[in-house]
């Protein structure tokens, strides 16, 4: 959802006393692939980094985790303690490895 609903916020630039940066992003909804290119200039030298991220639904991640035997403790909406939903822009997962699913503190 984040990549679909915030496309206008993908490009930005800024600077501090130590560096300047430019961030350019693009989301391909057909492939569900988000590409971000960062350019960071420090002391006159430019560093370039490319990130590729694939978007998955809550149900897809849940199914993958369960198929591998992970125990899902929680899925949180964005940076909160609210339960995640299919409309969550970002989901933070709390899971236990299969060999630790029974071991609780």
MOPAC internal coordinates of N, CA, C and O (Angstrom, degrees):
PM7 1SCF
backbone

  N    0.0000 0     0.00 0     0.00 0    0    0    0
  C    1.4424 1     0.00 0     0.00 0    1    0    0
  C    1.5313 1   111.06 1     0.00 0    2    1    0
  O    1.2310 1   120.25 1   139.59 1    3    2    1
  N    1.3253 1   117.12 1   -40.41 1    3    2    1
  C    1.4532 1   120.96 1  -178.03 1    5    3    2
  C    1.5270 1   111.37 1   -56.49 1    6    5    3
  O    1.2310 1   120.40 1   133.60 1    7    6    5
  N    1.3269 1   116.84 1   -46.40 1    7    6    5
  C    1.4611 1   120.73 1  -178.26 1    9    7    6
  C    1.5182 1   111.99 1   -66.64 1   10    9    7
  O    1.2310 1   120.10 1   147.01 1   11   10    9
  N    1.3166 1   117.42 1   -32.99 1   11   10    9
  C    1.4591 1   121.25 1  -179.62 1   13   11   10
  C    1.5288 1   112.65 1   -76.81 1   14   13   11
  O    1.2310 1   120.42 1   141.07 1   15   14   13
  N    1.3269 1   116.80 1   -38.93 1   15   14   13
  C    1.4599 1   120.47 1  -170.75 1   17   15   14
  C    1.5219 1   114.85 1   -94.09 1   18   17   15
  O    1.2310 1   119.53 1   170.48 1   19   18   17
  N    1.3280 1   118.50 1    -9.52 1   19   18   17
  C    1.4715 1   120.13 1  -175.95 1   21   19   18
  C    1.5249 1   112.59 1  -126.39 1   22   21   19
  O    1.2310 1   120.52 1  -150.28 1   23   22   21
  N    1.3070 1   116.61 1    29.72 1   23   22   21
  C    1.4691 1   119.89 1  -176.85 1   25   23   22
  C    1.5247 1   112.55 1   -58.35 1   26   25   23
  O    1.2310 1   120.17 1   147.43 1   27   26   25
  N    1.3348 1   117.29 1   -32.57 1   27   26   25
  C    1.4717 1   120.24 1  -179.60 1   29   27   26
  C    1.5294 1   111.98 1   -66.02 1   30   29   27
  O    1.2310 1   119.85 1   159.70 1   31   30   29
  N    1.3284 1   117.89 1   -20.30 1   31   30   29
  C    1.4666 1   122.03 1  -177.91 1   33   31   30
  C    1.5210 1   113.12 1   -92.42 1   34   33   31
  O    1.2310 1   119.68 1  -174.80 1   35   34   33
  N    1.3284 1   118.22 1     5.20 1   35   34   33
  C    1.4551 1   120.74 1  -171.44 1   37   35   34
  C    1.5215 1   114.75 1   -73.31 1   38   37   35
  O    1.2310 1   119.59 1   149.99 1   39   38   37
  N    1.3110 1   118.40 1   -30.01 1   39   38   37
  C    1.4617 1   120.67 1  -176.58 1   41   39   38
  C    1.5211 1   109.79 1  -104.56 1   42   41   39
  O    1.2310 1   120.88 1   -48.22 1   43   42   41
  N    1.3130 1   115.92 1   131.78 1   43   42   41
  C    1.4503 1   119.48 1   174.59 1   45   43   42
  C    1.5211 1   109.79 1  -158.03 1   46   45   43
  O    1.2310 1   121.29 1    -9.24 1   47   46   45
  N    1.3004 1   115.15 1   170.76 1   47   46   45
  C    1.4676 1   121.87 1   179.71 1   49   47   46
  C    1.5149 1   107.59 1  -150.22 1   50   49   47
  O    1.2310 1   121.22 1   -20.37 1   51   50   49
  N    1.3096 1   115.28 1   159.63 1   51   50   49
  C    1.4510 1   119.61 1   178.55 1   53   51   50
  C    1.5079 1   110.56 1  -170.95 1   54   53   51
  O    1.2310 1   121.80 1    -4.58 1   55   54   53
  N    1.3224 1   114.16 1   175.42 1   55   54   53
  C    1.4653 1   118.53 1   177.65 1   57   55   54
  C    1.5102 1   110.64 1  -154.40 1   58   57   55
  O    1.2310 1   121.58 1   -25.20 1   59   58   57
  N    1.3229 1   114.59 1   154.80 1   59   58   57
  C    1.4556 1   123.73 1   173.86 1   61   59   58
  C    1.5237 1   106.68 1  -127.24 1   62   61   59
  O    1.2310 1   120.30 1     5.58 1   63   62   61
  N    1.3040 1   117.03 1  -174.42 1   63   62   61
  C    1.4639 1   120.14 1   175.52 1   65   63   62
  C    1.5322 1   111.37 1   -65.49 1   66   65   63
  O    1.2310 1   120.42 1   154.19 1   67   66   65
  N    1.3472 1   116.79 1   -25.81 1   67   66   65
  C    1.4622 1   120.95 1  -173.83 1   69   67   66
  C    1.5310 1   114.26 1   -96.61 1   70   69   67
  O    1.2310 1   119.47 1   154.15 1   71   70   69
  N    1.3330 1   118.62 1   -25.85 1   71   70   69
  C    1.4584 1   119.19 1  -174.94 1   73   71   70
  C    1.5277 1   111.20 1  -160.67 1   74   73   71
  O    1.2310 1   121.80 1   -13.61 1   75   74   73
  N    1.3436 1   114.16 1   166.39 1   75   74   73
  C    1.4669 1   122.91 1   170.99 1   77   75   74
  C    1.5185 1   107.64 1  -123.48 1   78   77   75
  O    1.2310 1   120.78 1   -29.14 1   79   78   77
  N    1.3284 1   116.12 1   150.86 1   79   78   77
  C    1.4611 1   118.66 1   178.07 1   81   79   78
  C    1.5229 1   111.38 1  -143.35 1   82   81   79
  O    1.2310 1   121.77 1   -24.17 1   83   82   81
  N    1.3290 1   114.21 1   155.83 1   83   82   81
  C    1.4621 1   123.23 1   172.42 1   85   83   82
  C    1.5264 1   106.03 1  -134.10 1   86   85   83
  O    1.2310 1   120.80 1   -46.06 1   87   86   85
  N    1.3270 1   116.07 1   133.94 1   87   86   85
  C    1.4656 1   121.04 1   176.55 1   89   87   86
  C    1.5238 1   108.08 1  -123.18 1   90   89   87
  O    1.2310 1   121.09 1   -54.77 1   91   90   89
  N    1.3400 1   115.53 1   125.23 1   91   90   89
  C    1.4646 1   121.52 1   177.19 1   93   91   90
  C    1.5211 1   108.13 1  -123.72 1   94   93   91
  O    1.2310 1   120.76 1   -50.95 1   95   94   93
  N    1.3247 1   116.15 1   129.05 1   95   94   93
  C    1.4612 1   119.96 1  -178.00 1   97   95   94
  C    1.5131 1   111.14 1  -132.30 1   98   97   95
  O    1.2310 1   122.15 1   -24.17 1   99   98   97
  N    1.3182 1   113.49 1   155.83 1   99   98   97
  C    1.4595 1   120.89 1   176.97 1  101   99   98
  C    1.5213 1   108.36 1  -147.32 1  102  101   99
  O    1.2310 1   120.72 1   -39.29 1  103  102  101
  N    1.3386 1   116.22 1   140.71 1  103  102  101
  C    1.4557 1   120.91 1   176.89 1  105  103  102
  C    1.5246 1   109.49 1  -116.76 1  106  105  103
  O    1.2310 1   120.67 1   -51.78 1  107  106  105
  N    1.3201 1   116.33 1   128.22 1  107  106  105
  C    1.4571 1   122.96 1   176.42 1  109  107  106
  C    1.5326 1   107.18 1  -102.79 1  110  109  107
  O    1.2310 1   119.79 1   -79.78 1  111  110  109
  N    1.3487 1   118.00 1   100.22 1  111  110  109
  C    1.4630 1   120.10 1  -175.14 1  113  111  110
  C    1.5292 1   113.78 1   -65.32 1  114  113  111
  O    1.2310 1   120.00 1   151.76 1  115  114  113
  N    1.3241 1   117.61 1   -28.24 1  115  114  113
  C    1.4655 1   120.04 1   179.76 1  117  115  114
  C    1.5264 1   111.08 1   -66.47 1  118  117  115
  O    1.2310 1   120.67 1   138.00 1  119  118  117
  N    1.3305 1   116.33 1   -42.00 1  119  118  117
  C    1.4722 1   121.42 1   179.71 1  121  119  118
  C    1.5283 1   112.08 1   -93.59 1  122  121  119
  O    1.2310 1   121.14 1   171.69 1  123  122  121
  N    1.3424 1   115.43 1    -8.31 1  123  122  121
  C    1.4750 1   123.10 1  -175.65 1  125  123  122
  C    1.5312 1   110.35 1    54.09 1  126  125  123
  O    1.2310 1   121.51 1  -134.92 1  127  126  125
  N    1.3311 1   114.72 1    45.08 1  127  126  125
  C    1.4548 1   121.44 1  -177.01 1  129  127  126
  C    1.5260 1   109.96 1  -119.69 1  130  129  127
  O    1.2310 1   121.13 1   -56.60 1  131  130  129
  N    1.3177 1   115.44 1   123.40 1  131  130  129
  C    1.4598 1   122.49 1   179.73 1  133  131  130
  C    1.5349 1   107.24 1  -105.95 1  134  133  131
  O    1.2310 1   120.60 1   -58.84 1  135  134  133
  N    1.3276 1   116.45 1   121.16 1  135  134  133
  C    1.4612 1   122.46 1   179.71 1  137  135  134
  C    1.5204 1   109.05 1  -112.28 1  138  137  135
  O    1.2310 1   120.78 1   -50.50 1  139  138  137
  N    1.3242 1   116.11 1   129.50 1  139  138  137
  C    1.4608 1   121.69 1   177.71 1  141  139  138
  C    1.5224 1   108.70 1  -128.12 1  142  141  139
  O    1.2310 1   120.91 1   -48.55 1  143  142  141
  N    1.3298 1   115.86 1   131.45 1  143  142  141
  C    1.4563 1   121.35 1   176.26 1  145  143  142
  C    1.5273 1   107.57 1  -115.69 1  146  145  143
  O    1.2310 1   120.91 1   -54.82 1  147  146  145
  N    1.3184 1   115.86 1   125.18 1  147  146  145
  C    1.4582 1   122.69 1   177.33 1  149  147  146
  C    1.5175 1   108.71 1  -106.47 1  150  149  147
  O    1.2310 1   120.51 1   -43.54 1  151  150  149
  N    1.3145 1   116.62 1   136.46 1  151  150  149
  C    1.4608 1   122.22 1   170.24 1  153  151  150
  C    1.5192 1   106.45 1  -121.37 1  154  153  151
  O    1.2310 1   121.08 1   -57.62 1  155  154  153
  N    1.3004 1   115.53 1   122.38 1  155  154  153
  C    1.4578 1   122.12 1  -177.63 1  157  155  154
  C    1.5179 1   108.04 1  -120.61 1  158  157  155
  O    1.2310 1   120.50 1   -55.38 1  159  158  157
  N    1.3307 1   116.64 1   124.62 1  159  158  157
  C    1.4592 1   120.64 1   178.44 1  161  159  158
  C    1.5151 1   109.06 1  -110.09 1  162  161  159
  O    1.2310 1   121.26 1   -58.94 1  163  162  161
  N    1.3373 1   115.20 1   121.06 1  163  162  161
  C    1.4605 1   122.64 1   179.97 1  165  163  162
  C    1.5231 1   107.63 1  -128.97 1  166  165  163
  O    1.2310 1   120.35 1   -57.03 1  167  166  165
  N    1.3162 1   116.94 1   122.97 1  167  166  165
  C    1.4636 1   121.67 1   178.79 1  169  167  166
  C    1.5318 1   112.36 1    51.38 1  170  169  167
  O    1.2310 1   120.38 1  -139.02 1  171  170  169
  N    1.3333 1   116.88 1    40.98 1  171  170  169
  C    1.4549 1   121.97 1   176.81 1  173  171  170
  C    1.5173 1   115.04 1    80.57 1  174  173  171
  O    1.2310 1   119.79 1   175.57 1  175  174  173
  N    1.3227 1   118.01 1    -4.43 1  175  174  173
  C    1.4626 1   121.65 1   179.13 1  177  175  174
  C    1.5358 1   108.71 1  -103.05 1  178  177  175
  O    1.2310 1   120.74 1   -45.97 1  179  178  177
  N    1.3426 1   116.19 1   134.03 1  179  178  177
  C    1.4650 1   121.32 1  -177.44 1  181  179  178
  C    1.5256 1   110.06 1  -102.39 1  182  181  179
  O    1.2310 1   121.36 1   -50.18 1  183  182  181
  N    1.3214 1   115.01 1   129.82 1  183  182  181
  C    1.4607 1   122.53 1   175.98 1  185  183  182
  C    1.5252 1   107.58 1  -113.10 1  186  185  183
  O    1.2310 1   120.83 1   -43.35 1  187  186  185
  N    1.3146 1   116.02 1   136.65 1  187  186  185
  C    1.4649 1   120.68 1  -178.39 1  189  187  186
  C    1.5259 1   108.62 1  -122.78 1  190  189  187
  O    1.2310 1   121.07 1   -43.97 1  191  190  189
  N    1.3388 1   115.56 1   136.03 1  191  190  189
  C    1.4559 1   120.80 1  -179.47 1  193  191  190
  C    1.5211 1   108.64 1  -138.48 1  194  193  191
  O    1.2310 1   120.79 1   -41.02 1  195  194  193
  N    1.3241 1   116.09 1   138.98 1  195  194  193
  C    1.4713 1   121.55 1  -178.79 1  197  195  194
  C    1.5212 1   109.62 1  -118.97 1  198  197  195
  O    1.2310 1   120.62 1   -51.18 1  199  198  197
  N    1.3313 1   116.42 1   128.82 1  199  198  197
  C    1.4583 1   121.99 1   177.73 1  201  199  198
  C    1.5256 1   109.03 1  -114.14 1  202  201  199
  O    1.2310 1   120.35 1   -45.09 1  203  202  201
  N    1.3169 1   116.93 1   134.91 1  203  202  201
  C    1.4584 1   122.57 1   173.93 1  205  203  202
  C    1.5199 1   107.75 1  -118.86 1  206  205  203
  O    1.2310 1   120.62 1   -54.10 1  207  206  205
  N    1.3222 1   116.42 1   125.90 1  207  206  205
  C    1.4592 1   121.24 1  -179.83 1  209  207  206
  C    1.5258 1   109.22 1  -130.33 1  210  209  207
  O    1.2310 1   120.86 1   -46.40 1  211  210  209
  N    1.3135 1   115.96 1   133.60 1  211  210  209
  C    1.4609 1   120.47 1   175.87 1  213  211  210
  C    1.5244 1   108.25 1   -99.77 1  214  213  211
  O    1.2310 1   121.05 1   -41.50 1  215  214  213
  N    1.3251 1   115.59 1   138.50 1  215  214  213
  C    1.4599 1   121.71 1   179.36 1  217  215  214
  C    1.5310 1   109.68 1   -91.24 1  218  217  215
  O    1.2310 1   120.84 1   -46.71 1  219  218  217
  N    1.3159 1   115.99 1   133.29 1  219  218  217
  C    1.4629 1   122.79 1   177.26 1  221  219  218
  C    1.5208 1   109.14 1  -124.35 1  222  221  219
  O    1.2310 1   120.76 1   -28.60 1  223  222  221
  N    1.3151 1   116.16 1   151.40 1  223  222  221
  C    1.4627 1   120.29 1   177.10 1  225  223  222
  C    1.5286 1   109.75 1   -82.16 1  226  225  223
  O    1.2310 1   121.18 1   -16.69 1  227  226  225
  N    1.3094 1   115.34 1   163.31 1  227  226  225
  C    1.4599 1   121.30 1   175.94 1  229  227  226
  C    1.5259 1   109.64 1   -56.24 1  230  229  227
  O    1.2310 1   120.00 1   133.99 1  231  230  229
  N    1.3232 1   117.60 1   -46.01 1  231  230  229
  C    1.4642 1   121.32 1  -178.63 1  233  231  230
  C    1.5238 1   111.96 1   -63.18 1  234  233  231
  O    1.2310 1   119.93 1   142.01 1  235  234  233
  N    1.3250 1   117.74 1   -37.99 1  235  234  233
  C    1.4643 1   120.58 1   179.11 1  237  235  234
  C    1.5216 1   111.53 1   -64.55 1  238  237  235
  O    1.2310 1   120.48 1   133.85 1  239  238  237
  N    1.3252 1   116.69 1   -46.15 1  239  238  237
  C    1.4648 1   120.16 1  -179.91 1  241  239  238
  C    1.5230 1   110.28 1   -65.78 1  242  241  239
  O    1.2310 1   120.59 1   136.39 1  243  242  241
  N    1.3136 1   116.48 1   -43.61 1  243  242  241
  C    1.4658 1   120.74 1   179.05 1  245  243  242
  C    1.5353 1   110.82 1   -58.45 1  246  245  243
  O    1.2310 1   120.34 1   134.77 1  247  246  245
  N    1.3153 1   116.95 1   -45.23 1  247  246  245
  C    1.4677 1   120.96 1   179.67 1  249  247  246
  C    1.5271 1   111.39 1   -64.38 1  250  249  247
  O    1.2310 1   119.83 1   138.09 1  251  250  249
  N    1.3338 1   117.93 1   -41.91 1  251  250  249
  C    1.4666 1   121.10 1   178.56 1  253  251  250
  C    1.5323 1   111.41 1   -63.36 1  254  253  251
  O    1.2310 1   120.53 1   135.11 1  255  254  253
  N    1.3286 1   116.60 1   -44.89 1  255  254  253
  C    1.4625 1   120.28 1   179.54 1  257  255  254
  C    1.5238 1   110.92 1   -62.02 1  258  257  255
  O    1.2310 1   120.57 1   134.46 1  259  258  257
  N    1.3250 1   116.51 1   -45.54 1  259  258  257
  C    1.4667 1   120.26 1  -178.98 1  261  259  258
  C    1.5296 1   111.15 1   -66.67 1  262  261  259
  O    1.2310 1   120.04 1   142.19 1  263  262  261
  N    1.3243 1   117.52 1   -37.81 1  263  262  261
  C    1.4656 1   120.74 1   179.22 1  265  263  262
  C    1.5224 1   111.68 1   -62.65 1  266  265  263
  O    1.2310 1   120.34 1   150.19 1  267  266  265
  N    1.3097 1   116.96 1   -29.81 1  267  266  265
  C    1.4678 1   121.43 1   178.82 1  269  267  266
  C    1.5186 1   112.59 1   -92.21 1  270  269  267
  O    1.2310 1   120.37 1  -175.72 1  271  270  269
  N    1.3285 1   116.90 1     4.28 1  271  270  269
  C    1.4574 1   121.10 1   174.71 1  273  271  270
  C    1.5098 1   115.71 1    86.89 1  274  273  271
  O    1.2310 1   119.69 1  -172.93 1  275  274  273
  N    1.3348 1   118.19 1     7.07 1  275  274  273
  C    1.4578 1   120.03 1   178.57 1  277  275  274
  C    1.5219 1   110.43 1   -70.64 1  278  277  275
  O    1.2310 1   120.84 1   -35.10 1  279  278  277
  N    1.3051 1   116.00 1   144.90 1  279  278  277
  C    1.4673 1   121.71 1   174.58 1  281  279  278
  C    1.5299 1   107.86 1   -96.25 1  282  281  279
  O    1.2310 1   120.36 1   -58.18 1  283  282  281
  N    1.3174 1   116.92 1   121.82 1  283  282  281
  C    1.4631 1   121.10 1  -178.82 1  285  283  282
  C    1.5217 1   108.73 1   -86.59 1  286  285  283
  O    1.2310 1   120.80 1   -66.00 1  287  286  285
  N    1.3176 1   116.07 1   114.00 1  287  286  285
  C    1.4634 1   122.12 1   177.91 1  289  287  286
  C    1.5234 1   110.61 1   -81.40 1  290  289  287
  O    1.2310 1   120.71 1   138.54 1  291  290  289
  N    1.3456 1   116.24 1   -41.46 1  291  290  289
  C    1.4677 1   120.21 1  -177.92 1  293  291  290
  C    1.5178 1   109.41 1  -166.46 1  294  293  291
  O    1.2310 1   121.45 1   -20.38 1  295  294  293
  N    1.3268 1   114.84 1   159.62 1  295  294  293
  C    1.4575 1   123.04 1   171.64 1  297  295  294
  C    1.5209 1   105.64 1  -137.88 1  298  297  295
  O    1.2310 1   120.69 1   -61.90 1  299  298  297
  N    1.3358 1   116.28 1   118.10 1  299  298  297
  C    1.4648 1   121.58 1  -173.27 1  301  299  298
  C    1.5177 1   112.19 1  -107.08 1  302  301  299
  O    1.2310 1   121.24 1   -35.64 1  303  302  301
  N    1.3078 1   115.23 1   144.36 1  303  302  301
  C    1.4520 1   123.49 1   178.60 1  305  303  302
  C    1.5230 1   110.30 1   -78.65 1  306  305  303
  O    1.2310 1   121.35 1   -62.25 1  307  306  305
  N    1.3299 1   115.01 1   117.75 1  307  306  305
  C    1.4562 1   122.25 1   175.15 1  309  307  306
  C    1.5271 1   110.76 1    53.95 1  310  309  307
  O    1.2310 1   119.48 1    49.87 1  311  310  309
  N    1.3121 1   118.59 1  -130.13 1  311  310  309
  C    1.4640 1   121.91 1  -178.62 1  313  311  310
  C    1.5193 1   109.75 1  -107.16 1  314  313  311
  O    1.2310 1   120.65 1  -132.03 1  315  314  313
  N    1.3423 1   116.36 1    47.97 1  315  314  313
  C    1.4633 1   121.44 1  -178.04 1  317  315  314
  C    1.5240 1   108.77 1  -131.90 1  318  317  315
  O    1.2310 1   121.39 1     2.99 1  319  318  317
  N    1.3050 1   114.95 1  -177.01 1  319  318  317
  C    1.4617 1   120.62 1   173.44 1  321  319  318
  C    1.5315 1   110.81 1  -105.77 1  322  321  319
  O    1.2310 1   120.42 1  -166.63 1  323  322  321
  N    1.3373 1   116.80 1    13.37 1  323  322  321
  C    1.4649 1   121.12 1   175.49 1  325  323  322
  C    1.5243 1   108.83 1   -74.60 1  326  325  323
  O    1.2310 1   120.08 1   -37.61 1  327  326  325
  N    1.3169 1   117.46 1   142.39 1  327  326  325
  C    1.4682 1   119.29 1   176.97 1  329  327  326
  C    1.5274 1   111.45 1   -60.48 1  330  329  327
  O    1.2310 1   120.59 1   -40.37 1  331  330  329
  N    1.3144 1   116.47 1   139.63 1  331  330  329
  C    1.4659 1   121.53 1   177.99 1  333  331  330
  C    1.5264 1   109.82 1   -69.97 1  334  333  331
  O    1.2310 1   121.49 1   -27.87 1  335  334  333
  N    1.3217 1   114.76 1   152.13 1  335  334  333
  C    1.4591 1   121.69 1   175.25 1  337  335  334
  C    1.5285 1   108.15 1  -132.44 1  338  337  335
  O    1.2310 1   120.72 1    -3.98 1  339  338  337
  N    1.3122 1   116.22 1   176.02 1  339  338  337
  C    1.4634 1   120.70 1   177.47 1  341  339  338
  C    1.5237 1   111.46 1   -63.38 1  342  341  339
  O    1.2310 1   119.45 1   160.98 1  343  342  341
  N    1.3289 1   118.66 1   -19.02 1  343  342  341
  C    1.4643 1   122.83 1   179.39 1  345  343  342
  C    1.5301 1   112.88 1   -93.38 1  346  345  343
  O    1.2310 1   119.49 1   179.46 1  347  346  345
  N    1.3037 1   118.57 1    -0.54 1  347  346  345
  C    1.4653 1   121.56 1  -179.84 1  349  347  346
  C    1.5235 1   110.01 1   -63.25 1  350  349  347
  O    1.2310 1   120.57 1   -44.03 1  351  350  349
  N    1.3301 1   116.51 1   135.97 1  351  350  349
  C    1.4668 1   120.92 1   178.13 1  353  351  350
  C    1.5111 1   112.16 1   -77.04 1  354  353  351
  O    1.2310 1   120.55 1   151.94 1  355  354  353
  N    1.3090 1   116.55 1   -28.06 1  355  354  353
  C    1.4607 1   122.56 1  -178.73 1  357  355  354
  C    1.5214 1   105.81 1  -148.99 1  358  357  355
  O    1.2310 1   120.57 1   -40.87 1  359  358  357
  N    1.3238 1   116.52 1   139.13 1  359  358  357
  C    1.4629 1   119.93 1  -178.93 1  361  359  358
  C    1.5227 1   108.66 1  -125.94 1  362  361  359
  O    1.2310 1   121.42 1   -48.34 1  363  362  361
  N    1.3162 1   114.89 1   131.66 1  363  362  361
  C    1.4623 1   121.71 1   174.82 1  365  363  362
  C    1.5252 1   107.31 1  -106.50 1  366  365  363
  O    1.2310 1   121.45 1   -57.66 1  367  366  365
  N    1.3254 1   114.83 1   122.34 1  367  366  365
  C    1.4586 1   121.62 1  -175.65 1  369  367  366
  C    1.5158 1   110.63 1  -100.72 1  370  369  367
  O    1.2310 1   120.83 1   -37.34 1  371  370  369
  N    1.3199 1   116.01 1   142.66 1  371  370  369
  C    1.4631 1   122.94 1   171.18 1  373  371  370
  C    1.5188 1   105.58 1  -120.20 1  374  373  371
  O    1.2310 1   120.83 1   -66.60 1  375  374  373
  N    1.3318 1   116.02 1   113.40 1  375  374  373
  C    1.4657 1   120.68 1  -176.47 1  377  375  374
  C    1.5254 1   110.00 1  -133.68 1  378  377  375
  O    1.2310 1   121.70 1   -20.40 1  379  378  377
  N    1.3179 1   114.36 1   159.60 1  379  378  377
  C    1.4683 1   120.56 1   174.66 1  381  379  378
  C    1.5257 1   108.50 1  -116.81 1  382  381  379
  O    1.2310 1   121.49 1   -38.51 1  383  382  381
  N    1.3307 1   114.75 1   141.49 1  383  382  381
  C    1.4630 1   119.87 1   175.28 1  385  383  382
  C    1.5272 1   108.98 1   -61.90 1  386  385  383
  O    1.2310 1   120.28 1   -26.16 1  387  386  385
  N    1.3283 1   117.07 1   153.84 1  387  386  385
  C    1.4717 1   119.79 1  -178.98 1  389  387  386
  C    1.5253 1   113.69 1   -53.90 1  390  389  387
  O    1.2310 1   119.84 1   140.75 1  391  390  389
  N    1.3384 1   117.91 1   -39.25 1  391  390  389
  C    1.4652 1   119.85 1  -178.60 1  393  391  390
  C    1.5156 1   113.39 1   -76.42 1  394  393  391
  O    1.2310 1   120.18 1   174.51 1  395  394  393
  N    1.3381 1   117.27 1    -5.49 1  395  394  393
  C    1.4665 1   120.48 1   179.41 1  397  395  394
  C    1.5329 1   112.10 1  -118.47 1  398  397  395
  O    1.2310 1   120.11 1  -176.10 1  399  398  397
  N    1.3078 1   117.40 1     3.90 1  399  398  397
  C    1.4718 1   120.14 1  -175.44 1  401  399  398
  C    1.5203 1   111.79 1   -61.67 1  402  401  399
  O    1.2310 1   119.95 1   146.85 1  403  402  401
  N    1.3269 1   117.70 1   -33.15 1  403  402  401
  C    1.4749 1   120.59 1  -179.55 1  405  403  402
  C    1.5232 1   112.51 1   -85.69 1  406  405  403
  O    1.2310 1   120.45 1   156.91 1  407  406  405
  N    1.3273 1   116.75 1   -23.09 1  407  406  405
  C    1.4640 1   121.04 1  -177.31 1  409  407  406
  C    1.5235 1   109.69 1   -84.06 1  410  409  407
  O    1.2310 1   119.97 1   -69.16 1  411  410  409
  N    1.2916 1   117.66 1   110.84 1  411  410  409
  C    1.4673 1   122.35 1   179.32 1  413  411  410
  C    1.5201 1   108.69 1  -117.85 1  414  413  411
  O    1.2310 1   120.93 1   -35.15 1  415  414  413
  N    1.3229 1   115.83 1   144.85 1  415  414  413
  C    1.4777 1   118.08 1   179.17 1  417  415  414
  C    1.5035 1   111.96 1   -66.16 1  418  417  415
  O    1.2310 1   120.10 1   180.00 1  419  418  417

